[in-house]
C-alpha cells in the first residue's frame, strides 16, 4: 500500500511572515527573506516551496543574475 501525503491548505504563522515581507515590495530574493526573518536558507527555501505549492507565491529567474530567483506574492497570496 502506498501512502500519499496530502498538501496542507493551512498557512502557518511563519508562512504569513514570509507573505508579509513579500507584500512590501514587488519581489524579493531568498536572501532578503532570510535576512528579514532571521532564518536559514534551508528553512526559507522550504517555506517558499510550500507557499508556491499552495499558489501563494511564484518564483522567476532574476534577469540580472540568472543564478538567483525573484519571489513574488500572487494575487491569491
Biopython code that builds the backbone (N, CA, C, O; Angstrom):
import numpy as np
from Bio.PDB.StructureBuilder import StructureBuilder

atoms = [
    (1, "UNK", "N", (0.840, -1.180, 0.000)),
    (1, "UNK", "CA", (0.000, 0.000, 0.000)),
    (1, "UNK", "C", (0.886, 1.245, 0.000)),
    (1, "UNK", "O", (1.828, 1.344, 0.786)),
    (2, "UNK", "N", (0.581, 2.182, -0.878)),
    (2, "UNK", "CA", (1.348, 3.415, -0.992)),
    (2, "UNK", "C", (0.556, 4.534, -0.331)),
    (2, "UNK", "O", (-0.621, 4.750, -0.621)),
    (3, "UNK", "N", (1.237, 5.239, 0.566)),
    (3, "UNK", "CA", (0.595, 6.367, 1.250)),
    (3, "UNK", "C", (0.921, 7.642, 0.475)),
    (3, "UNK", "O", (2.081, 7.897, 0.151)),
    (4, "UNK", "N", (-0.081, 8.421, 0.186)),
    (4, "UNK", "CA", (0.112, 9.694, -0.488)),
    (4, "UNK", "C", (-0.078, 10.796, 0.529)),
    (4, "UNK", "O", (-1.111, 10.882, 1.192)),
    (5, "UNK", "N", (0.924, 11.627, 0.641)),
    (5, "UNK", "CA", (0.853, 12.725, 1.608)),
    (5, "UNK", "C", (0.086, 13.879, 0.985)),
    (5, "UNK", "O", (0.431, 14.358, -0.095)),
    (6, "UNK", "N", (-0.939, 14.313, 1.663)),
    (6, "UNK", "CA", (-1.746, 15.417, 1.178)),
    (6, "UNK", "C", (-1.106, 16.742, 1.569)),
    (6, "UNK", "O", (-0.588, 16.893, 2.675)),
    (7, "UNK", "N", (-1.149, 17.689, 0.658)),
    (7, "UNK", "CA", (-0.624, 19.009, 0.958)),
    (7, "UNK", "C", (-1.625, 19.764, 1.811)),
    (7, "UNK", "O", (-2.821, 19.794, 1.519)),
    (8, "UNK", "N", (-1.125, 20.363, 2.851)),
    (8, "UNK", "CA", (-1.985, 21.120, 3.757)),
    (8, "UNK", "C", (-2.355, 22.448, 3.110)),
    (8, "UNK", "O", (-1.516, 23.104, 2.493)),
    (9, "UNK", "N", (-3.592, 22.830, 3.253)),
    (9, "UNK", "CA", (-4.028, 24.112, 2.708)),
    (9, "UNK", "C", (-3.924, 25.224, 3.749)),
    (9, "UNK", "O", (-4.155, 26.392, 3.437)),
    (10, "UNK", "N", (-3.579, 24.866, 4.976)),
    (10, "UNK", "CA", (-3.449, 25.884, 6.010)),
    (10, "UNK", "C", (-2.128, 26.631, 5.849)),
    (10, "UNK", "O", (-1.153, 26.094, 5.323)),
    (11, "UNK", "N", (-2.118, 27.846, 6.301)),
    (11, "UNK", "CA", (-0.924, 28.684, 6.235)),
    (11, "UNK", "C", (-0.434, 28.889, 7.660)),
    (11, "UNK", "O", (-1.187, 29.320, 8.534)),
    (12, "UNK", "N", (0.837, 28.575, 7.882)),
    (12, "UNK", "CA", (1.410, 28.715, 9.216)),
    (12, "UNK", "C", (1.745, 30.171, 9.520)),
    (12, "UNK", "O", (1.781, 31.011, 8.621)),
    (13, "UNK", "N", (1.984, 30.454, 10.772)),
    (13, "UNK", "CA", (2.337, 31.825, 11.157)),
    (13, "UNK", "C", (3.651, 32.249, 10.511)),
    (13, "UNK", "O", (3.814, 33.416, 10.152)),
    (14, "UNK", "N", (4.579, 31.326, 10.360)),
    (14, "UNK", "CA", (5.864, 31.636, 9.714)),
    (14, "UNK", "C", (5.653, 31.949, 8.233)),
    (14, "UNK", "O", (6.303, 32.838, 7.682)),
    (15, "UNK", "N", (4.739, 31.212, 7.591)),
    (15, "UNK", "CA", (4.441, 31.475, 6.187)),
    (15, "UNK", "C", (3.753, 32.826, 6.025)),
    (15, "UNK", "O", (3.956, 33.515, 5.026)),
    (16, "UNK", "N", (2.943, 33.202, 7.006)),
    (16, "UNK", "CA", (2.316, 34.523, 6.975)),
    (16, "UNK", "C", (3.380, 35.613, 7.067)),
    (16, "UNK", "O", (3.256, 36.661, 6.434)),
    (17, "UNK", "N", (4.426, 35.365, 7.855)),
    (17, "UNK", "CA", (5.535, 36.319, 7.943)),
    (17, "UNK", "C", (6.202, 36.486, 6.585)),
    (17, "UNK", "O", (6.537, 37.604, 6.192)),
    (18, "UNK", "N", (6.400, 35.380, 5.861)),
    (18, "UNK", "CA", (7.000, 35.446, 4.525)),
    (18, "UNK", "C", (6.091, 36.269, 3.609)),
    (18, "UNK", "O", (6.568, 37.147, 2.890)),
    (19, "UNK", "N", (4.802, 35.994, 3.634)),
    (19, "UNK", "CA", (3.861, 36.729, 2.789)),
    (19, "UNK", "C", (3.852, 38.217, 3.138)),
    (19, "UNK", "O", (3.709, 39.061, 2.253)),
    (20, "UNK", "N", (4.002, 38.541, 4.421)),
    (20, "UNK", "CA", (4.060, 39.943, 4.850)),
    (20, "UNK", "C", (5.289, 40.624, 4.275)),
    (20, "UNK", "O", (5.201, 41.750, 3.785)),
    (21, "UNK", "N", (6.435, 39.956, 4.328)),
    (21, "UNK", "CA", (7.668, 40.507, 3.753)),
    (21, "UNK", "C", (7.480, 40.733, 2.257)),
    (21, "UNK", "O", (7.842, 41.787, 1.735)),
    (22, "UNK", "N", (6.919, 39.751, 1.573)),
    (22, "UNK", "CA", (6.730, 39.851, 0.130)),
    (22, "UNK", "C", (5.709, 40.914, -0.249)),
    (22, "UNK", "O", (5.799, 41.494, -1.331)),
    (23, "UNK", "N", (4.753, 41.175, 0.609)),
    (23, "UNK", "CA", (3.720, 42.162, 0.288)),
    (23, "UNK", "C", (4.258, 43.596, 0.302)),
    (23, "UNK", "O", (3.600, 44.515, -0.185)),
    (24, "UNK", "N", (5.439, 43.777, 0.854)),
    (24, "UNK", "CA", (6.022, 45.119, 0.972)),
    (24, "UNK", "C", (6.777, 45.562, -0.275)),
    (24, "UNK", "O", (7.144, 46.732, -0.387)),
    (25, "UNK", "N", (7.016, 44.640, -1.222)),
    (25, "UNK", "CA", (7.716, 45.006, -2.459)),
    (25, "UNK", "C", (7.212, 44.134, -3.600)),
    (25, "UNK", "O", (6.448, 43.192, -3.390)),
    (26, "UNK", "N", (7.646, 44.461, -4.795)),
    (26, "UNK", "CA", (7.170, 43.688, -5.943)),
    (26, "UNK", "C", (7.766, 42.289, -5.968)),
    (26, "UNK", "O", (7.109, 41.340, -6.396)),
    (27, "UNK", "N", (9.007, 42.155, -5.511)),
    (27, "UNK", "CA", (9.632, 40.836, -5.408)),
    (27, "UNK", "C", (10.828, 40.909, -4.472)),
    (27, "UNK", "O", (11.365, 41.985, -4.206)),
    (28, "UNK", "N", (11.235, 39.742, -3.976)),
    (28, "UNK", "CA", (12.383, 39.634, -3.067)),
    (28, "UNK", "C", (13.223, 38.440, -3.486)),
    (28, "UNK", "O", (12.741, 37.514, -4.138)),
    (29, "UNK", "N", (14.474, 38.482, -3.100)),
    (29, "UNK", "CA", (15.329, 37.315, -3.268)),
    (29, "UNK", "C", (15.200, 36.440, -2.028)),
    (29, "UNK", "O", (14.685, 36.884, -1.002)),
    (30, "UNK", "N", (15.660, 35.214, -2.119)),
    (30, "UNK", "CA", (15.649, 34.333, -0.961)),
    (30, "UNK", "C", (16.500, 34.936, 0.157)),
    (30, "UNK", "O", (16.137, 34.847, 1.330)),
    (31, "UNK", "N", (17.619, 35.541, -0.199)),
    (31, "UNK", "CA", (18.487, 36.175, 0.788)),
    (31, "UNK", "C", (17.805, 37.292, 1.552)),
    (31, "UNK", "O", (18.042, 37.458, 2.749)),
    (32, "UNK", "N", (16.955, 38.065, 0.873)),
    (32, "UNK", "CA", (16.226, 39.141, 1.542)),
    (32, "UNK", "C", (15.215, 38.568, 2.540)),
    (32, "UNK", "O", (15.004, 39.130, 3.614)),
    (33, "UNK", "N", (14.599, 37.455, 2.176)),
    (33, "UNK", "CA", (13.652, 36.812, 3.088)),
    (33, "UNK", "C", (14.389, 36.243, 4.296)),
    (33, "UNK", "O", (13.920, 36.358, 5.428)),
    (34, "UNK", "N", (15.542, 35.632, 4.050)),
    (34, "UNK", "CA", (16.377, 35.101, 5.138)),
    (34, "UNK", "C", (16.733, 36.222, 6.115)),
    (34, "UNK", "O", (16.601, 36.060, 7.328)),
    (35, "UNK", "N", (17.181, 37.351, 5.584)),
    (35, "UNK", "CA", (17.562, 38.481, 6.438)),
    (35, "UNK", "C", (16.379, 39.046, 7.207)),
    (35, "UNK", "O", (16.494, 39.356, 8.393)),
    (36, "UNK", "N", (15.251, 39.178, 6.541)),
    (36, "UNK", "CA", (14.077, 39.770, 7.187)),
    (36, "UNK", "C", (13.530, 38.900, 8.305)),
    (36, "UNK", "O", (13.044, 39.410, 9.315)),
    (37, "UNK", "N", (13.610, 37.573, 8.127)),
    (37, "UNK", "CA", (13.028, 36.666, 9.117)),
    (37, "UNK", "C", (14.038, 36.081, 10.093)),
    (37, "UNK", "O", (13.656, 35.537, 11.129)),
    (38, "UNK", "N", (15.322, 36.187, 9.772)),
    (38, "UNK", "CA", (16.344, 35.625, 10.647)),
    (38, "UNK", "C", (16.332, 34.105, 10.682)),
    (38, "UNK", "O", (16.555, 33.498, 11.730)),
    (39, "UNK", "N", (16.067, 33.486, 9.521)),
    (39, "UNK", "CA", (16.047, 32.025, 9.420)),
    (39, "UNK", "C", (17.152, 31.579, 8.464)),
    (39, "UNK", "O", (17.769, 32.406, 7.793)),
    (40, "UNK", "N", (17.395, 30.288, 8.405)),
    (40, "UNK", "CA", (18.408, 29.757, 7.500)),
    (40, "UNK", "C", (17.876, 29.737, 6.068)),
    (40, "UNK", "O", (16.671, 29.829, 5.835)),
    (41, "UNK", "N", (18.799, 29.617, 5.119)),
    (41, "UNK", "CA", (18.395, 29.497, 3.718)),
    (41, "UNK", "C", (17.536, 28.257, 3.513)),
    (41, "UNK", "O", (16.561, 28.292, 2.762)),
    (42, "UNK", "N", (17.889, 27.170, 4.171)),
    (42, "UNK", "CA", (17.132, 25.926, 4.016)),
    (42, "UNK", "C", (15.692, 26.100, 4.512)),
    (42, "UNK", "O", (14.748, 25.666, 3.853)),
    (43, "UNK", "N", (15.533, 26.734, 5.671)),
    (43, "UNK", "CA", (14.195, 26.950, 6.228)),
    (43, "UNK", "C", (13.379, 27.870, 5.324)),
    (43, "UNK", "O", (12.203, 27.610, 5.068)),
    (44, "UNK", "N", (13.997, 28.939, 4.845)),
    (44, "UNK", "CA", (13.287, 29.874, 3.968)),
    (44, "UNK", "C", (12.904, 29.198, 2.657)),
    (44, "UNK", "O", (11.804, 29.409, 2.144)),
    (45, "UNK", "N", (13.791, 28.402, 2.126)),
    (45, "UNK", "CA", (13.515, 27.696, 0.873)),
    (45, "UNK", "C", (12.341, 26.735, 1.030)),
    (45, "UNK", "O", (11.491, 26.644, 0.144)),
    (46, "UNK", "N", (12.292, 26.022, 2.147)),
    (46, "UNK", "CA", (11.168, 25.111, 2.406)),
    (46, "UNK", "C", (9.854, 25.879, 2.513)),
    (46, "UNK", "O", (8.829, 25.440, 1.991)),
    (47, "UNK", "N", (9.886, 27.025, 3.191)),
    (47, "UNK", "CA", (8.672, 27.830, 3.315)),
    (47, "UNK", "C", (8.200, 28.314, 1.948)),
    (47, "UNK", "O", (7.008, 28.275, 1.645)),
    (48, "UNK", "N", (9.142, 28.768, 1.128)),
    (48, "UNK", "CA", (8.797, 29.251, -0.212)),
    (48, "UNK", "C", (8.241, 28.105, -1.057)),
    (48, "UNK", "O", (7.266, 28.288, -1.786)),
    (49, "UNK", "N", (8.858, 26.922, -0.963)),
    (49, "UNK", "CA", (8.346, 25.766, -1.708)),
    (49, "UNK", "C", (6.901, 25.463, -1.336)),
    (49, "UNK", "O", (6.069, 25.213, -2.208)),
    (50, "UNK", "N", (6.608, 25.484, -0.058)),
    (50, "UNK", "CA", (5.243, 25.183, 0.413)),
    (50, "UNK", "C", (4.255, 26.262, -0.029)),
    (50, "UNK", "O", (3.128, 25.958, -0.422)),
    (51, "UNK", "N", (4.681, 27.515, 0.037)),
    (51, "UNK", "CA", (3.812, 28.604, -0.403)),
    (51, "UNK", "C", (3.586, 28.550, -1.917)),
    (51, "UNK", "O", (2.503, 28.868, -2.407)),
    (52, "UNK", "N", (4.612, 28.147, -2.635)),
    (52, "UNK", "CA", (4.493, 28.004, -4.092)),
    (52, "UNK", "C", (3.523, 26.868, -4.432)),
    (52, "UNK", "O", (2.709, 26.997, -5.346)),
    (53, "UNK", "N", (3.611, 25.754, -3.695)),
    (53, "UNK", "CA", (2.686, 24.633, -3.895)),
    (53, "UNK", "C", (1.231, 25.053, -3.658)),
    (53, "UNK", "O", (0.317, 24.527, -4.292)),
    (54, "UNK", "N", (1.027, 25.999, -2.747)),
    (54, "UNK", "CA", (-0.326, 26.476, -2.429)),
    (54, "UNK", "C", (-0.788, 27.583, -3.373)),
    (54, "UNK", "O", (-1.922, 28.052, -3.283)),
    (55, "UNK", "N", (0.102, 27.998, -4.283)),
    (55, "UNK", "CA", (-0.256, 29.044, -5.236)),
    (55, "UNK", "C", (-0.208, 30.447, -4.666)),
    (55, "UNK", "O", (-0.795, 31.370, -5.231)),
    (56, "UNK", "N", (0.495, 30.616, -3.540)),
    (56, "UNK", "CA", (0.532, 31.920, -2.877)),
    (56, "UNK", "C", (1.721, 32.777, -3.290)),
    (56, "UNK", "O", (1.688, 33.998, -3.133)),
    (57, "UNK", "N", (2.774, 32.147, -3.818)),
    (57, "UNK", "CA", (3.939, 32.870, -4.321)),
    (57, "UNK", "C", (4.395, 32.246, -5.638)),
    (57, "UNK", "O", (4.051, 31.108, -5.957)),
    (58, "UNK", "N", (5.169, 33.011, -6.386)),
    (58, "UNK", "CA", (5.787, 32.497, -7.613)),
    (58, "UNK", "C", (7.273, 32.811, -7.576)),
    (58, "UNK", "O", (7.716, 33.757, -6.926)),
    (59, "UNK", "N", (8.029, 31.989, -8.294)),
    (59, "UNK", "CA", (9.460, 32.240, -8.461)),
    (59, "UNK", "C", (9.733, 32.487, -9.937)),
    (59, "UNK", "O", (9.154, 31.835, -10.806)),
    (60, "UNK", "N", (10.602, 33.415, -10.204)),
    (60, "UNK", "CA", (11.039, 33.656, -11.575)),
    (60, "UNK", "C", (12.537, 33.917, -11.568)),
    (60, "UNK", "O", (13.089, 34.411, -10.585)),
    (61, "UNK", "N", (13.181, 33.584, -12.666)),
    (61, "UNK", "CA", (14.630, 33.789, -12.781)),
    (61, "UNK", "C", (14.923, 35.279, -12.787)),
    (61, "UNK", "O", (14.287, 36.044, -13.512)),
    (62, "UNK", "N", (15.884, 35.681, -11.981)),
    (62, "UNK", "CA", (16.323, 37.071, -11.940)),
    (62, "UNK", "C", (17.086, 37.360, -13.233)),
    (62, "UNK", "O", (18.076, 36.693, -13.533)),
    (63, "UNK", "N", (16.630, 38.348, -13.995)),
    (63, "UNK", "CA", (17.243, 38.655, -15.290)),
    (63, "UNK", "C", (18.661, 39.227, -15.147)),
    (63, "UNK", "O", (19.475, 39.082, -16.059)),
    (64, "UNK", "N", (18.961, 39.868, -14.027)),
    (64, "UNK", "CA", (20.294, 40.443, -13.810)),
    (64, "UNK", "C", (21.301, 39.391, -13.351)),
    (64, "UNK", "O", (22.488, 39.480, -13.666)),
    (65, "UNK", "N", (20.822, 38.395, -12.607)),
    (65, "UNK", "CA", (21.684, 37.336, -12.092)),
    (65, "UNK", "C", (20.922, 36.026, -12.197)),
    (65, "UNK", "O", (20.127, 35.698, -11.316)),
    (66, "UNK", "N", (21.153, 35.286, -13.253)),
    (66, "UNK", "CA", (20.382, 34.092, -13.553)),
    (66, "UNK", "C", (20.578, 32.973, -12.529)),
    (66, "UNK", "O", (19.872, 31.966, -12.570)),
    (67, "UNK", "N", (21.534, 33.144, -11.610)),
    (67, "UNK", "CA", (21.732, 32.144, -10.548)),
    (67, "UNK", "C", (20.706, 32.273, -9.442)),
    (67, "UNK", "O", (20.509, 31.339, -8.665)),
    (68, "UNK", "N", (20.051, 33.418, -9.360)),
    (68, "UNK", "CA", (19.079, 33.623, -8.288)),
    (68, "UNK", "C", (17.677, 33.771, -8.873)),
    (68, "UNK", "O", (17.498, 33.945, -10.078)),
    (69, "UNK", "N", (16.712, 33.698, -7.998)),
    (69, "UNK", "CA", (15.331, 33.865, -8.449)),
    (69, "UNK", "C", (14.653, 34.953, -7.645)),
    (69, "UNK", "O", (15.017, 35.237, -6.504)),
    (70, "UNK", "N", (13.662, 35.551, -8.269)),
    (70, "UNK", "CA", (12.848, 36.570, -7.609)),
    (70, "UNK", "C", (11.566, 35.890, -7.130)),
    (70, "UNK", "O", (10.945, 35.127, -7.870)),
    (71, "UNK", "N", (11.187, 36.164, -5.923)),
    (71, "UNK", "CA", (9.996, 35.568, -5.333)),
    (71, "UNK", "C", (8.961, 36.673, -5.174)),
    (71, "UNK", "O", (9.241, 37.734, -4.618)),
    (72, "UNK", "N", (7.755, 36.400, -5.677)),
    (72, "UNK", "CA", (6.683, 37.393, -5.634)),
    (72, "UNK", "C", (5.422, 36.768, -5.050)),
    (72, "UNK", "O", (5.167, 35.573, -5.205)),
    (73, "UNK", "N", (4.654, 37.595, -4.385)),
    (73, "UNK", "CA", (3.372, 37.140, -3.863)),
    (73, "UNK", "C", (2.361, 37.147, -5.011)),
    (73, "UNK", "O", (2.390, 38.042, -5.856)),
    (74, "UNK", "N", (1.483, 36.173, -5.043)),
    (74, "UNK", "CA", (0.456, 36.128, -6.080)),
    (74, "UNK", "C", (-0.784, 36.859, -5.592)),
    (74, "UNK", "O", (-0.864, 37.255, -4.429)),
    (75, "UNK", "N", (-1.730, 37.032, -6.468)),
    (75, "UNK", "CA", (-2.981, 37.682, -6.070)),
    (75, "UNK", "C", (-3.695, 36.851, -5.003)),
    (75, "UNK", "O", (-4.306, 37.398, -4.085)),
    (76, "UNK", "N", (-3.612, 35.543, -5.132)),
    (76, "UNK", "CA", (-4.214, 34.650, -4.136)),
    (76, "UNK", "C", (-3.557, 34.832, -2.767)),
    (76, "UNK", "O", (-4.219, 34.737, -1.734)),
    (77, "UNK", "N", (-2.230, 35.098, -2.773)),
    (77, "UNK", "CA", (-1.473, 35.282, -1.528)),
    (77, "UNK", "C", (-1.789, 36.592, -0.888)),
    (77, "UNK", "O", (-1.242, 36.912, 0.168)),
]
sb = StructureBuilder()
sb.init_structure("model")
sb.init_model(0)
sb.init_chain("A")
sb.init_seg("    ")
for serial, (resi, resn, name, xyz) in enumerate(atoms, 1):
    if name == "N":
        sb.init_residue(resn, " ", resi, " ")
    sb.init_atom(name, np.array(xyz, "f"), 0.0, 1.0, " ", f" {name:<3s}", serial, name[0])
structure = sb.get_structure()
